[in-house]
Amino acid sequence: MDAENSGTPAVPGLVQVGAAPVGGRRRSYDDVVGPLRRGELHRVRRSVYVPAEEWAGWDVAARHRARIGAVAAAAQEPPVLSHWSAAVVHGLPVVGRPDDRVHVVRASADGGRSRGDVVRHATAVPVEPVPVAGLLVTSVARTVVDLARCGGVPAGVVAGDHALRAGLTDRETLRDELHLLQRGSRGSRVARRVVELVDARAESPGESLSRVRMDEAGLPAPVLQHVVTDAHGFVGRVDFWWPALRVVGEFDGRLKYRGDPAEAVWREKVREDRIRATGVTVVRWTWQDAWTGAPLIGRLRRAGVR
């Protein structure tokens, strides 16, 4: 159930000093110093560069993949990427503390000393890496568990929900990873909580984070992706639904403005008016509300969700 090898290079366009270009001649530092000074190249790490124009257009994940490619290109043996770096390669969403460093894992006997832009995690848990895009990475299930142990419940649930929804892993495989952990080991309790909470029905990181905050506050678990109908038929599918309380919760971040934004906003207003007309209370919140936690929980409690 884990991601398969795509057979595509991790980062095309890396310019590496000492590496042979298409023409066969190795690049020297003199070959790149001119373009670097003219601002045509961006330094990723020592002796590795990318075209500056490409770097400027990349998002956080793409830039991290460039750092991964630079580390892999300089390594004597292929590193096994883990944690946040493995999540980027697998395409799992990452939330929480920003970390530009490349994370790798190795057996505890080999040590786990970090240096510069590379974090080396030592582990006694057996690692069976999988090939993805020409790189070796921890499996999707192992990556979710590692994120939970080091990044906390929000990081684990956001990545885990996406992994289940995309069919990259399943709950049984996640539980198998838990069984490999020694009871009482660092982060094992958090990882177990994450595996209990993950749900394939969550459709965005914002929805996943919202569920974590609800769980932290001890609120009753909602029904996810509930279909609302009225006398005219289908109205819409809502993110969260508490049937006994007749409360709908909507994470306000999934609306995609395609075409005319004003028209999209109008359609959403009509949809919400129809939902309210069925006699329910609608509570909306933003990413910032969910990340902070208190605004989201306060709104739900005022609506009667306790």
Disulfide bonds with the S-S distance in Angstrom:
none
